[in-house]
Amino acid sequence: MGGIGIWQLVIILVIVLLLFGTKRLKNLGGDLGGAIKGFKGAMKEGDEKPETNTEDQQSVEDDSAEKSKKD
Protein backbone atom coordinates (compact mmCIF):
# COMPACT_ATOMS: atom_id res chain seq x y z
CA MET A 1 0.00 0.00 0.00
CA GLY A 2 1.03 3.57 -0.51
CA GLY A 3 2.99 2.88 -3.70
CA ILE A 4 1.74 3.30 -7.22
CA GLY A 5 1.32 -0.03 -8.95
CA ILE A 6 1.47 -0.90 -12.61
CA TRP A 7 -2.33 -0.88 -12.95
CA GLN A 8 -2.62 2.65 -11.56
CA LEU A 9 0.00 3.83 -14.06
CA VAL A 10 -1.85 2.15 -16.94
CA ILE A 11 -5.12 3.80 -15.90
CA ILE A 12 -3.42 7.21 -15.66
CA LEU A 13 -1.87 6.71 -19.10
CA VAL A 14 -5.23 5.81 -20.65
CA ILE A 15 -6.89 8.87 -19.09
CA VAL A 16 -4.11 11.16 -20.34
CA LEU A 17 -4.39 9.67 -23.84
CA LEU A 18 -8.15 10.21 -23.83
CA LEU A 19 -7.82 13.81 -22.64
CA PHE A 20 -5.02 15.00 -24.89
CA GLY A 21 -4.88 12.54 -27.79
CA THR A 22 -1.82 10.94 -29.29
CA LYS A 23 -1.00 13.78 -31.68
CA ARG A 24 -0.86 16.42 -28.96
CA LEU A 25 1.19 14.14 -26.71
CA LYS A 26 3.61 13.49 -29.57
CA ASN A 27 4.02 17.24 -30.10
CA LEU A 28 4.42 17.77 -26.38
CA GLY A 29 7.11 15.10 -26.22
CA GLY A 30 8.98 16.68 -29.11
CA ASP A 31 8.76 20.12 -27.54
CA LEU A 32 9.96 18.77 -24.21
CA GLY A 33 12.89 17.01 -25.88
CA GLY A 34 13.85 20.19 -27.72
CA ALA A 35 13.67 22.19 -24.52
CA ILE A 36 15.94 19.73 -22.73
CA LYS A 37 18.46 19.84 -25.60
CA GLY A 38 18.37 23.62 -25.52
CA PHE A 39 18.89 23.66 -21.79
CA LYS A 40 21.88 21.31 -22.03
CA GLY A 41 23.35 23.43 -24.81
CA ALA A 42 22.93 26.57 -22.74
CA MET A 43 24.61 24.91 -19.79
CA LYS A 44 27.60 23.93 -21.95
CA GLU A 45 27.66 27.40 -23.46
CA GLY A 46 27.60 28.93 -19.99
CA ASP A 47 30.73 27.03 -19.04
CA GLU A 48 32.55 28.26 -22.15
CA LYS A 49 31.36 31.87 -22.06
CA PRO A 50 33.64 33.21 -19.27
CA GLU A 51 36.66 32.50 -21.48
CA THR A 52 35.18 34.29 -24.48
CA ASN A 53 33.79 37.09 -22.35
CA THR A 54 37.22 37.97 -21.04
CA GLU A 55 38.48 38.38 -24.62
CA ASP A 56 35.48 40.55 -25.47
CA GLN A 57 35.92 42.58 -22.32
CA GLN A 58 39.61 43.11 -23.03
CA SER A 59 38.89 44.35 -26.55
CA VAL A 60 36.22 46.72 -25.21
CA GLU A 61 38.60 47.97 -22.53
CA ASP A 62 41.32 48.47 -25.15
CA ASP A 63 38.91 50.42 -27.34
CA SER A 64 37.82 52.62 -24.45
CA ALA A 65 41.44 53.21 -23.44
CA GLU A 66 42.30 54.29 -26.99
CA LYS A 67 39.33 56.65 -27.05
CA SER A 68 40.36 58.23 -23.75
CA LYS A 69 43.92 58.74 -25.06
CA LYS A 70 42.56 60.52 -28.13
CA ASP A 71 40.52 62.91 -25.97
TIGUVO-598211 format. One record per atom (N, C-alpha, C, O): residue number from 1; atom name; x, y, z. Coordinates in Angstrom, 1 decimal. Example, Ala and Ser with C-alpha at 12.3 -4.5 7.8 and 13.67 -1.06 7.14 Angstrom:
REM residues 2
1;N;13.2;-5.7;7.8 $
1;CA;12.3;-4.5;7.8 $
1;C;13.2;-3.3;7.8 $
1;O;14.2;-3.3;8.5 $
2;N;12.8;-2.2;7.1 $
2;CA;13.7;-1.1;7.1 $
2;C;12.9;0.0;7.9 $
2;O;13.4;1.1;8.0 $
//
This chain:
REM residues 71
1;N;0.8;-1.2;0.0 $
1;CA;0.0;0.0;0.0 $
1;C;0.9;1.2;0.0 $
1;O;2.0;1.2;0.4 $
2;N;0.3;2.3;-0.5 $
2;CA;1.0;3.6;-0.5 $
2;C;1.8;3.8;-1.8 $
2;O;2.0;4.9;-2.2 $
3;N;2.2;2.7;-2.5 $
3;CA;3.0;2.9;-3.7 $
3;C;2.1;2.8;-4.9 $
3;O;0.9;2.4;-4.8 $
4;N;2.5;3.3;-6.0 $
4;CA;1.7;3.3;-7.2 $
4;C;2.1;2.0;-8.0 $
4;O;3.3;1.8;-8.3 $
5;N;1.1;1.2;-8.2 $
5;CA;1.3;0.0;-8.9 $
5;C;1.2;0.1;-10.4 $
5;O;0.9;1.2;-10.9 $
6;N;1.5;-0.9;-11.2 $
6;CA;1.5;-0.9;-12.6 $
6;C;0.1;-0.6;-13.1 $
6;O;-0.1;0.1;-14.1 $
7;N;-1.0;-1.1;-12.5 $
7;CA;-2.3;-0.9;-13.0 $
7;C;-2.7;0.6;-12.8 $
7;O;-3.4;1.1;-13.6 $
8;N;-2.3;1.2;-11.7 $
8;CA;-2.6;2.6;-11.6 $
8;C;-1.9;3.5;-12.7 $
8;O;-2.5;4.4;-13.2 $
9;N;-0.7;3.1;-13.0 $
9;CA;0.0;3.8;-14.1 $
9;C;-0.7;3.6;-15.4 $
9;O;-0.8;4.6;-16.2 $
10;N;-1.2;2.4;-15.7 $
10;CA;-1.9;2.1;-16.9 $
10;C;-3.1;3.0;-17.0 $
10;O;-3.5;3.5;-18.1 $
11;N;-3.9;3.0;-15.9 $
11;CA;-5.1;3.8;-15.9 $
11;C;-4.8;5.3;-16.1 $
11;O;-5.6;6.0;-16.9 $
12;N;-3.8;5.8;-15.5 $
12;CA;-3.4;7.2;-15.7 $
12;C;-3.0;7.5;-17.1 $
12;O;-3.4;8.5;-17.7 $
13;N;-2.3;6.6;-17.7 $
13;CA;-1.9;6.7;-19.1 $
13;C;-3.1;6.7;-20.0 $
13;O;-3.1;7.5;-21.0 $
14;N;-4.0;5.9;-19.8 $
14;CA;-5.2;5.8;-20.6 $
14;C;-6.0;7.1;-20.5 $
14;O;-6.5;7.6;-21.5 $
15;N;-6.2;7.6;-19.3 $
15;CA;-6.9;8.9;-19.1 $
15;C;-6.2;10.0;-19.8 $
15;O;-6.8;10.9;-20.4 $
16;N;-4.9;10.1;-19.7 $
16;CA;-4.1;11.2;-20.3 $
16;C;-4.3;11.1;-21.8 $
16;O;-4.4;12.1;-22.5 $
17;N;-4.2;9.8;-22.4 $
17;CA;-4.4;9.7;-23.8 $
17;C;-5.8;10.1;-24.3 $
17;O;-5.9;10.7;-25.3 $
18;N;-6.8;9.8;-23.5 $
18;CA;-8.1;10.2;-23.8 $
18;C;-8.3;11.7;-23.8 $
18;O;-9.0;12.3;-24.6 $
19;N;-7.7;12.4;-22.8 $
19;CA;-7.8;13.8;-22.6 $
19;C;-7.1;14.6;-23.7 $
19;O;-7.6;15.5;-24.3 $
20;N;-5.9;14.2;-24.0 $
20;CA;-5.0;15.0;-24.9 $
20;C;-4.9;14.4;-26.3 $
20;O;-4.7;15.2;-27.2 $
21;N;-5.0;13.2;-26.5 $
21;CA;-4.9;12.5;-27.8 $
21;C;-3.4;12.3;-28.1 $
21;O;-2.5;12.9;-27.5 $
22;N;-3.2;11.4;-29.0 $
22;CA;-1.8;10.9;-29.3 $
22;C;-1.0;12.0;-30.0 $
22;O;0.2;12.2;-29.8 $
23;N;-1.7;12.8;-30.9 $
23;CA;-1.0;13.8;-31.7 $
23;C;-0.5;14.9;-30.8 $
23;O;0.7;15.3;-30.9 $
24;N;-1.3;15.3;-29.9 $
24;CA;-0.9;16.4;-29.0 $
24;C;0.2;15.9;-28.0 $
24;O;1.2;16.7;-27.7 $
25;N;0.1;14.7;-27.6 $
25;CA;1.2;14.1;-26.7 $
25;C;2.5;14.0;-27.5 $
25;O;3.6;14.2;-26.9 $
26;N;2.4;13.6;-28.8 $
26;CA;3.6;13.5;-29.6 $
26;C;4.3;14.9;-29.7 $
26;O;5.5;15.0;-29.6 $
27;N;3.5;15.9;-30.0 $
27;CA;4.0;17.2;-30.1 $
27;C;4.6;17.7;-28.8 $
27;O;5.7;18.3;-28.7 $
28;N;3.9;17.4;-27.7 $
28;CA;4.4;17.8;-26.4 $
28;C;5.7;17.1;-26.1 $
28;O;6.6;17.7;-25.5 $
29;N;5.9;15.8;-26.4 $
29;CA;7.1;15.1;-26.2 $
29;C;8.2;15.7;-27.0 $
29;O;9.4;15.8;-26.5 $
30;N;8.0;16.1;-28.3 $
30;CA;9.0;16.7;-29.1 $
30;C;9.4;18.0;-28.6 $
30;O;10.6;18.4;-28.6 $
31;N;8.4;18.8;-28.1 $
31;CA;8.8;20.1;-27.5 $
31;C;9.6;20.0;-26.3 $
31;O;10.5;20.7;-26.0 $
32;N;9.2;19.0;-25.4 $
32;CA;10.0;18.8;-24.2 $
32;C;11.4;18.3;-24.5 $
32;O;12.3;18.8;-23.9 $
33;N;11.6;17.5;-25.5 $
33;CA;12.9;17.0;-25.9 $
33;C;13.7;18.2;-26.4 $
33;O;14.9;18.3;-26.1 $
34;N;13.1;19.0;-27.2 $
34;CA;13.8;20.2;-27.7 $
34;C;14.2;21.2;-26.6 $
34;O;15.3;21.7;-26.6 $
35;N;13.4;21.3;-25.6 $
35;CA;13.7;22.2;-24.5 $
35;C;14.8;21.6;-23.7 $
35;O;15.7;22.4;-23.2 $
36;N;14.8;20.3;-23.5 $
36;CA;15.9;19.7;-22.7 $
36;C;17.3;19.9;-23.5 $
36;O;18.3;20.2;-22.9 $
37;N;17.2;19.7;-24.8 $
37;CA;18.5;19.8;-25.6 $
37;C;18.9;21.3;-25.5 $
37;O;20.1;21.5;-25.4 $
38;N;18.0;22.2;-25.6 $
38;CA;18.4;23.6;-25.5 $
38;C;19.0;24.0;-24.2 $
38;O;19.9;24.8;-24.1 $
39;N;18.4;23.4;-23.1 $
39;CA;18.9;23.7;-21.8 $
39;C;20.3;23.1;-21.6 $
39;O;21.2;23.8;-21.1 $
40;N;20.5;21.9;-22.1 $
40;CA;21.9;21.3;-22.0 $
40;C;22.9;22.1;-22.8 $
40;O;24.0;22.3;-22.4 $
41;N;22.5;22.6;-24.0 $
41;CA;23.4;23.4;-24.8 $
41;C;23.7;24.7;-24.1 $
41;O;24.8;25.2;-24.2 $
42;N;22.7;25.3;-23.5 $
42;CA;22.9;26.6;-22.7 $
42;C;23.9;26.3;-21.6 $
42;O;24.7;27.2;-21.2 $
43;N;23.7;25.2;-20.9 $
43;CA;24.6;24.9;-19.8 $
43;C;26.1;24.8;-20.3 $
43;O;27.0;25.2;-19.6 $
44;N;26.3;24.1;-21.4 $
44;CA;27.6;23.9;-21.9 $
44;C;28.1;25.3;-22.4 $
44;O;29.3;25.6;-22.2 $
45;N;27.3;26.1;-23.0 $
45;CA;27.7;27.4;-23.5 $
45;C;28.0;28.3;-22.3 $
45;O;28.9;29.1;-22.4 $
46;N;27.3;28.1;-21.2 $
46;CA;27.6;28.9;-20.0 $
46;C;29.0;28.6;-19.4 $
46;O;29.6;29.5;-18.9 $
47;N;29.4;27.4;-19.5 $
47;CA;30.7;27.0;-19.0 $
47;C;31.8;27.6;-19.9 $
47;O;32.9;28.0;-19.4 $
48;N;31.6;27.8;-21.2 $
48;CA;32.6;28.3;-22.1 $
48;C;32.6;29.8;-22.2 $
48;O;33.6;30.4;-22.6 $
49;N;31.5;30.4;-21.9 $
49;CA;31.4;31.9;-22.1 $
49;C;32.4;32.7;-21.2 $
49;O;32.9;33.7;-21.8 $
50;N;32.7;32.4;-20.0 $
50;CA;33.6;33.2;-19.3 $
50;C;35.0;33.4;-20.0 $
50;O;35.6;34.5;-19.9 $
51;N;35.4;32.4;-20.7 $
51;CA;36.7;32.5;-21.5 $
51;C;36.5;33.5;-22.6 $
51;O;37.4;34.3;-22.8 $
52;N;35.4;33.4;-23.4 $
52;CA;35.2;34.3;-24.5 $
52;C;34.8;35.7;-24.0 $
52;O;35.1;36.7;-24.7 $
53;N;34.2;35.8;-22.9 $
53;CA;33.8;37.1;-22.3 $
53;C;35.0;37.9;-22.0 $
53;O;35.0;39.1;-22.1 $
54;N;36.0;37.2;-21.4 $
54;CA;37.2;38.0;-21.0 $
54;C;37.9;38.6;-22.3 $
54;O;38.4;39.7;-22.2 $
55;N;37.9;37.8;-23.4 $
55;CA;38.5;38.4;-24.6 $
55;C;37.7;39.6;-25.1 $
55;O;38.2;40.6;-25.5 $
56;N;36.3;39.5;-25.1 $
56;CA;35.5;40.6;-25.5 $
56;C;35.7;41.8;-24.6 $
56;O;35.7;42.9;-25.0 $
57;N;35.8;41.5;-23.3 $
57;CA;35.9;42.6;-22.3 $
57;C;37.3;43.3;-22.5 $
57;O;37.3;44.5;-22.4 $
58;N;38.3;42.5;-22.8 $
58;CA;39.6;43.1;-23.0 $
58;C;39.6;44.0;-24.3 $
58;O;40.2;45.1;-24.3 $
59;N;38.9;43.5;-25.3 $
59;CA;38.9;44.3;-26.5 $
59;C;38.1;45.6;-26.3 $
59;O;38.4;46.7;-26.8 $
60;N;37.0;45.5;-25.5 $
60;CA;36.2;46.7;-25.2 $
60;C;37.0;47.7;-24.3 $
60;O;37.0;48.9;-24.5 $
61;N;37.8;47.1;-23.4 $
61;CA;38.6;48.0;-22.5 $
61;C;39.7;48.6;-23.3 $
61;O;40.0;49.8;-23.1 $
62;N;40.3;47.9;-24.3 $
62;CA;41.3;48.5;-25.1 $
62;C;40.8;49.6;-26.0 $
62;O;41.4;50.6;-26.1 $
63;N;39.6;49.4;-26.5 $
63;CA;38.9;50.4;-27.3 $
63;C;38.6;51.7;-26.5 $
63;O;38.8;52.8;-27.0 $
64;N;38.1;51.5;-25.3 $
64;CA;37.8;52.6;-24.5 $
64;C;39.1;53.3;-24.0 $
64;O;39.1;54.5;-23.8 $
65;N;40.2;52.6;-23.8 $
65;CA;41.4;53.2;-23.4 $
65;C;42.0;54.0;-24.6 $
65;O;42.5;55.1;-24.4 $
66;N;41.8;53.5;-25.8 $
66;CA;42.3;54.3;-27.0 $
66;C;41.5;55.6;-27.2 $
66;O;42.0;56.6;-27.5 $
67;N;40.2;55.5;-26.9 $
67;CA;39.3;56.7;-27.1 $
67;C;39.7;57.7;-26.0 $
67;O;39.7;58.9;-26.3 $
68;N;40.0;57.3;-24.8 $
68;CA;40.4;58.2;-23.8 $
68;C;41.7;58.9;-24.0 $
68;O;41.9;60.0;-23.6 $
69;N;42.6;58.2;-24.7 $
69;CA;43.9;58.7;-25.1 $
69;C;43.8;59.8;-26.1 $
69;O;44.5;60.8;-26.2 $
70;N;42.8;59.6;-27.0 $
70;CA;42.6;60.5;-28.1 $
70;C;41.9;61.8;-27.6 $
70;O;42.2;62.9;-28.2 $
71;N;41.2;61.7;-26.5 $
71;CA;40.5;62.9;-26.0 $
71;C;41.5;63.7;-25.2 $
71;O;41.1;64.7;-24.6 $
//
